[in-house]
C-alpha cells in the first residue's frame, strides 16, 4: 500500500496548524474584548470560524510566510505576516457581509480590533520563539542602561548612517557590541530626537563641548563619510586628549556576515583628513577624445601608470596597450584589465623605454593615437647614488617615446612629471626637468603630434610614498621615521591626480595653437610630514610618542625641506580648468643634451652634475 506523502513538509504543516488555530481563536478573542462573554452563544461563530479557516489555508501559504524559521524571525518576516493578515481580514469581512451574516460584526470597529488581535495571535508565538532561541535578542531590547557592555562609542553621522550601524549591532552578542552614548548629526535637523532609543545630542562642530558634557567618555568615535566632513579641523587632537580611537562607520553596502562591532569600524584613510577636499573632475571630454582610439601607457605596472590604465579603461577606448619593464607589473595590470574591464580590448606587454628598437616594434604594430608616458625612476636616494640610470631611463627613455610618437603620427603625447623637477636638489628631479624640456622642445608649431608635460607633487599610497611606509611602521609597533620636523610636501590622491592628468590632456588637444607648456596641478597647501605621521597614529587609535614613537633621522641625499610647483623663470598662467595652471619654461639645446647623455654613459657623477648645471639654471646640486 503506497504511503501518503503530504505536499507540505511536516514542520510547515505543524506551523500552519498553529496559525489556523490562532486565527480561529482571534474571532472569539475579539468578540470577548468588545462585548464580554455573554454574547458568544448567540453569535454565529461556527460559520465564521469555518470561513476564516478556509480563507487562511489559502492566504497564508500564498504569502510564503512558511519559508522562514521562527527562531530567526525578523522585521521583514513580521511585515510579510502583517500583509497576509490584512489581506485575510479584508477577504473575510467582504465575504461575510456579502453573505448577509452581520451578527458577527455588530460594531464598525470590529474588523479593526480583529486585525490587531490576529496580528498579535500570529506574531506573538514567533517573537516568543525568537526570544527563547536568542537570549541576546531580549537583552538587546533592554540594553539601554546595561553595564555589561564595556566599550562605548559616540557616533558622528546622519540619522540614516547611524541607523545602519545601530541595526547591524542587533545581530551581535553583548560582548562584542558597543554601547552607543549618542549621535552627533552633521545636518542638525534631528537634534533632540532618538533613533532606536539612541539620542541625537548635538552637532559635530561642538564635539569638544559634547564630550565635556557627557556623563561618560566614550572609548571610540564612529564617524561616517558625511560626519567626517563636518568635524572640526583639530578633531584628531580632541580625540587624542580624550583618549578616543577613531573608526569609519559602514555604508549600507558594507554590512555583511560580521562577528563583531569592531569589524564594522574601518580605519579612516589619511587622505580624508589632510585638509584638502577632492576636486570634481569632468572626464566627459576625455571620453570623447579617446572614443575609437588606441592608447599606449608606459610604466603601466606602477602606481600612477596602473591608475591611468584603470581610468582610461573605464572610458572604453578602442584599445589599450599597457607596457612596463617589470614582468610582475605587466602580469598585474593584465589581470586587472581582463577581470575588471573585459569589454575593452587590451594588450599587456613587457616594454623597456630605454630600448628604442624594442619600443619601436610595439608602437609600429599598434600605432596608438595617444601615449601617456609614466615610466620613470623616481626614488630620490637610489637615483642619487646611480644617476646614470636616471639619465638613460628618465631622459633617453622619454626622448625615445616622444620621437616614436612623432614618427608614427600619434595625436598626443603626455609626460608625467614631478614637483621635484623645480629647483632640483636631487639628480632624479634634475632628470625629470630635462625630460620636461625635451617634450616642450618637440611641441613646436609644425609638429602634428601634440606634446605636453603634467607636473604634480606626491600622491598618497604610491610606491615610495610616506603613507604606506608609515602604515607598515605603525603595524610593527613603531617607531615612525621622519626625516625632519619642518619638512613639508604637497599631497594628492592617485585617483584625483590621474583624473586631472586626463582632463588636462583633453584640454591640450582642444587648444592646438598653445604650444610648449608644462601644466601644473593645483596641489592645495603643503603639509608637514610629521603632521601626517601623527595623524596616522591617531587614526589607528594610538597616541603619538606614547604608543608609537616618532623619530627624526635627518634629510637623505638629494632631499630638501620644501618642494615647489613652479620654477623661478616660469610665469603661471590660468586656464579654463580651475585646478590646473600652466607655464612656459626653459628649453634645451641639442648639444647640451648630447653632453649630458655622454656623461651618463661614462657613469661619472661629477661630470653628470656639471652637465645638469649647464642646462638647469636653478639646480641646487653641487658637484
N, C-alpha and C positions, 0 to 999 in steps of 0.2 A: 504494500500500500504506500503510495507516494506521500512524502511528508510535505505538509503545507508550509510554505515559506512566505512570510509577510513581505509586502513591498517596502515597508519601512523597517529600519533596524530596531532591535528590541529596545535600546536606550531611548530612541526617538519616540517609540510607541508609549513608553512609560512617561516621558516628559509631556507628550501630547495629552495623555490621560490625565495627568495632574492639572494641566492647563484647562481641560474641559471641565473637570470638577470645580476648579476655582472660578471658571466662567459662570457655571450654573449657580454656584453659591453667591455670586455677585448680585444676582437679581434679588435673592432673599435678603441679603445684607442691605441693599439699597432701600428696599421697602421698609425694613425694620428701622433704618436710620431716619426715614421720613415720617412713618406712621406707627411705629411700635409693632408689637407682636399681635395686636388684636385683629388686624385686617388680613393676616396671612391665609386664614381658612377660606375667606370669601374671594381671594384673588385667583386668577386663572394661571397659577404658577406652573402647573404641569405642562400646559401648552407653551408657555413662554420658555421654559427650560428646554423643551424638545426643539423648538425653533432655533433658539440661541445656540444649542449644542450642534445642531446640523450645520448652521452657518459657520461656527467656529472650526469645525472639522474641514471646511472648505477654505476659509480665510487664512488661518494660521500657517499651514504648510506652504501656501502660495507666497507668503512673505519671506520664506527662507529663514525663519527665526530658530529653526532646529539644527542649523549648521554650526551654531556656536555653543561652546561649553559654558555651563552655568558658572563654573569656578573662575572663568576669565571674563565674566560679564563686564561690559564697558558702557560708556555713554552711547556709543554707536549702536550697541545691541539694544539698549533700553529705548533709544529713539525708534528703531525698527519695530520693537514691540508696541510702542505707542501708536505708530502708524496703523498697525494691524488692528489695534483695539478701537481706534477712531472709525476705521472702515467697517468693522464688525457692528459697532453700535449704530452707525448710520443705516446699514442694511437691515438690522434687526427692527428698529423702530419704523423704518419705512414700510417694511412688510407687515408689521404688527398693526399699524394704523390702516394699511390698505385692506387688511382682513377684518377691519372693524372690531377689533378687540381692545377697546380703550381702557378697560378696567385696570390694566397693569400700570398705567401712567396717569393717575388722577391729578398729578401736579405737573405743570410745564417744566419745572426744574428737574423732574425725574431722570430724563436722559443724561443730563449733565452730571448729576450725582452718581448715576450708574456708571458713566465713563470713568469718573475718578475712582470709584470702588473697584472697577475692573482693572484699572492700571495698577492699583495697589495690590490686588489679588495676583496678578501676573508677575509684576516686578518684584514684589516682596520676597518670594522664595529664591529668586535669582540673586538678589543682593545679599540675602542671608547666606546663601551658599558661597558667594564670593568672600564674605567676611570670615566664614569658617575656614575656607581654603587658604586665605591670605590674611593672617593676623595683622600684618603691616597695613593692610587696607583700612582696618579700623583705627589703627594707631595714627595713620596719617590724617585721618579725618578730624582728629582731636590733637594734632601735633603743634598747634599754635603756641602753646606755652610749655612744650616739652623741654626738659633739661637734658634728655639723653643725647640729643644731637649736639655734639661738642663743637662742630665747626659752624660758623655763622658767615653770612655773606650779605653785602649791600649791592643791589642791582642798579645799574645806570643804564636805562633802556626805556623805550616807548612801551606803553601797555601791551601792545601786540608782541613785541620782542620779549618782554618779561614773562608773558603768559606761556610762551614756548618753553622757557626754562623751568617754570613752575610746574607745568604739565608733565614735562619729561621726568621730573623727580618723583612723580606719582608711582612710577614702576620700580623705584629704588628702595632699598632697605633703609631702616632707621640709622644704621651705622655709616652708610655712605652718603646719605642725603645731607644737604646743607639746611640750616635754619635761616630762613630769609628774614632779615630785620626790617627791610623796607625797600622801596623803589624810588629812584630819582628820575623823574620824567623830563627828557630834554625839551619837550614841547610845552610842558607846564599845564596842559589842559585837564589832566586827571588828578592834580594835586588835591588831596583830601578824600579821594575815593580809595577803593580797595579792589585788588584782583585776587580771586581765590583766597580771600582773607588776609592778603598782604597789603599793607597801606602804602599809598603813594605819598611820600613825606616831603618832597621838595624838588628843586631843580639842581642839575649837576654843577652849575656855576656856583652854588652855595655849598659845595662838597665839604669844605673845612668846617663851616658852621654846623652842618648836619652831623658830622662826626663828633663834634663837641657836645651836641645836644642829645645824641643817642645814649640811652642808659648803658648800653653795652657796645664796645668797639668791635666791629666785625673782624673776622680773620682774613676775609678776601673781599675784593671789589670785582664784581662781574660786570663787564662793560660790553654793550652791543656796538655795532658799527655806527649807528646814529648817536649813541651815547658818547662814544669816543670823540666825535667831532664837537661836542658841546662842553667837554670838561675844561676846567681852567688849564692854562699852559703849564703851570707848575704842579700838575696833578701827581706826577711821579714823586716829587718831593713831599707832597702831602701824604701820599701813601707810605713813603719811607718813614715819615715822622710818626705815623700811627701804627706802623708795623703791618701794613696791609700788603698782601701779594695781589697780583692783578691777573685777570684772565678774560678772554673774549667769550661772550655768550654765543651760543649757536644760532644759526638761522634755521628756518623750517626744514631745509634740505639736509641739515647736519645731524638731525636726530635719527639715530639708528639703534642697533641692538647693543646698548651700553650697559655696563655693570656698575657704574658709579658716577656720582655727580661730578667728580673731578674730571672725568673724561669728557664732560660737556663743556668744560672751560679750556679753550685753546690759548696758547701764547699769543700776545699781541705783537704783531710784526713791527720791527723798529721803524720801517718806512712810514708807518701810520702816525708816528709821533715825532717826526723830525721837524715839524713846524712848516712843512711845505705841502700845500694842497696839490692834488693831482690835476694836471691840465686836461681840459676836454680837447680831444683830437678828432678832427673830421677826416676820415680815411676814404670818403666817397671819391674825391678827385684822384686818389691813388689807385682805387679800384678801376676807375675809368681809364687811367693811364696804362695800367697793366693788363687790361682786358685783351685776351687773344695774343699776349706777348710771352716770350720766353725770358726768364730771369735767371741769372747766374749769381750765386753768392759765394764768395771766398771766405775761408775761415768759418764755415758753416757749422763746425762742431763746437765752436767756442760759445761763451755766454752771449755776446752781442750777436754773433752770426746766427746762432740757432734761433734766437728770438726774431731776427729778421726773416728767417725761413718760415717760422710759425705764422707770423703776422701776414706775410705775403701769401702763404698758402691759404689763409683764411679769406683772402680776397679773390681766390680762384683764377689765377692767370692761366695761360695756355699750358705752360710747363715750367718746372723749377729744376735747375741744375745746382746741386749743393756740393761744394768741394771743400776738402780740408786735408792737411798733411797727415793728421792723425787718423790711423785706421779705426781706432775706437770712436773718435769723433764722427767719422763717416757712418759707422755702424749705428750709433745712437740717433743721429739725425735721420737716417734712412728708416729706422724703426718708428720714429715719430711721424714721419710722412706717410708711411704705409699703414700705420694704425689710426692716426687721427685725421688724416687728410686723404683718404682713399680715392676720393673723386678727382683729385688733382694729379695730373701726370707729373712724375718726378723721377729724377735720376741722381743718385748719390755716388760721388767719385773721389778717389784719392787724387789730390791736386796740390802740387808744390809751386807756389807763385814765384819762387826763386828760379825755377826751371822753365824758361820761356818756351822751349821746344815742346815740353810736355803740356803746358797750358795752351799752346797754340793748337795742339791736336784737339783739345776739348772745345775751345772757342770756335775753331773752324767747323767742327762737326755739328754743334748745336746752334751756332750763330745767335747768341742771346741779344735781345733788344736792349736789355738793361743789365748792368753789372754793379752789384753792391760789394765793395772791397773792404772786408772786415779782417782779413788775415793780417796778423802783425805779432811781433814780440812786444810785450807791454810791461813786464815785470822789471821795475826800475833797478833794484840791486843786482839782478842777474845780468841785465844788459850792460850795467856799469862796468862789470868785470870782463865782458866779452862783446865790446861794441861792434866788432866786425860782423857779428851775426845780425845785429840790428840794421847795419848798412845793407847787407845782402837781402834781408827779408823786408824790412820796412821801406827801404829806398828803392833798391833794384826791383824787388817784387812789385811795388806799386807802379814803377815805370813800365815793367813788363805788361801788367794787366791793362794799364792805360793805353799803351801802344797797340795791344791786341784789340781793345775796344774800338780804336780808331781804324785799324786795319780791316776789321770785319764789320765796320759801319754800324756799331751799336748806337742806339739813340741816346742813352745816358750812362754815365759812369759816376758813382758816388763813393768817395773815400770817407771812411770812418776815422776821425781824428780825435785828439785829446787835448785837454787844457794844459797838459804838461809840455805841449809844443810852444807855449807862451813863455818868453824869457826863460828858456830851458836851463835847468840846473842839472839835468841828467842827460846822459847820452841817448836814452830811449826817447826822451822828449825832443831832443835835437833831431833825431832821425825822423820823427813824425812831422816836425816843422819842415824839413826838407821835402818830405813826401807831399805835404800841402803845396809847396812851391812848384813841384813837378806837375801836379794836377792843374794848378792855376795857369801854369805856362801853356798847357795843352788846350785850355778853354779859350782859344782865340776866335776871332770873328769868322774866320774861314773854315773852322772845324765843324763838320756835320754832326759830330758827337758832342753832346753837352757834358762838361766835366764840372764837378763841384765837390767841395770838402765840407763836412759837417763836424763841428768841434763841440765837445761837451766834457763835463767832469766825470767824477766817479759814479758808477752805477751800483746800486745796492745788490748784493748777492752774487755779483760776478766773480769769476775765478780770480783770486788775488785781492778781493775786496776785504776790508776790515770786518765786515759783518759776519761772514761765515767763520773767519778766524776767531773773532770774539766769542761767537756762539760755541765753537768747539772748546775754547779755553774755559768757558763757564761750565760746560758739561763735565770737564775734567776736574772741576773744583778750583780753577784759577791757578796762577794769577792771570789777569788780563794785561797784556803788554802794549803800552802806548809809547810812541817814540818821544813825544814832547808835550808838556801840558798846554802849550799855546798853539799847537798845530791845528789848522783848520782845513777843511775840504768841502767842495761842492758835492751834493748828493742828488741822485735821481734814480727812480726805479728803472729797471731794464725795459719793462714794457712801455713806459712813458717815453724813454729816450728813443727807442726804436720807432715808436709811433710818430714822434716828431721828425726823425730822420726821413721816414717815408713821406710824411707830409711836405717836408722841405724839398724832397726830390720832385714831387709833383709841381711845386711852385717853380723850381728851376726850369723844368720842361715847359712851363707856361710863360716864362719870360726869356725868350731866345736871344734878346739883344743885350741882356745883362750878363756880361762875361767876366771871368776871373775872380770870383768871390769865394770867400770862406764864410760859411753860415754857422752861427754860434747859437746854441740853445740857451734859453733862459733857465739858469740853474737855481734861481732863488738866492737865498743868503747862504754864506759859508757857515759850516757847523764845526764846532770844536770836536776833535776826535775823542777827547777824554769825556765829553758830554755824551757822545754816542755809547761809549763803554759803560758809563754809569747808568744810562737809560736801559741798556740791555740787561744789566744786572738787576735793576729794579723790576723790569718786566718779567724776569724769571722768578720773581717773588723773593729776591735776596737783597741784602744790604751791601752797598759798596764799601770796601775797606773793612768790613766786618765779616761777612760771609765770603766775599770774593775780593781779593786784593787787586789794586791797580798799580802796576809798576811802570816807571818811565825808563826806557832803555836807550834813549838818545837817537838822533837822526842817523839814518843809514846813508851810505854813499849815494849821492845824486838827489836826495830828498830835500825839500825846502818846507818852511813852516806854512806858507800860504800859496795857493795857486791862483792864477788869473785867467780870465777868459779872452782878453784882448791884448794884443801886442801893443807896445808903445807907439809904433808907427801906424797902427790901424785906427781908422775913424769909423766907429759903429754907425750903421745906418738901419733905420727901422723899415720893416716891410709889412705887408698886409697880414702876415702871420704874427699874431701878438706875442707868441712865445719864442720867436726866432729873430735874431738880428744878423746883419752881415757886414763884412768889411773887406776892403781890398788891401792886401799886404805886399810883402816883398816877393819878387820872382827870383829865379836862379839862372845863372849863366851856365851854359853847357860845359865850358872849360872848368868851372869850379866843381860841377857835379862829377866830371870825369876824375878830377884830382881827389875828391872825397872817396869815390869808389876804388880808386887805385890805392889809397891809404888803407882802406878797409881790407883789400885783398892782401896787403902786406902784414896786417894784424898789428900794426904799430899804433898803440893807443895815443901817444903824444902827437903823432902826425894826423891821426883822426881828429883829435880835438882842435888842432891847428887848422885843419881843413874846414871844420864846422865853424870856427871863429871867422873865417874868410866869408862865409855865406850868411851867417846869422848875426845881426848887429847886437841883439840883446842877449847873447849867450852868457850864461852865468857859470860856465865851467872853465877852470884854469888848468893848463897842462901841468 
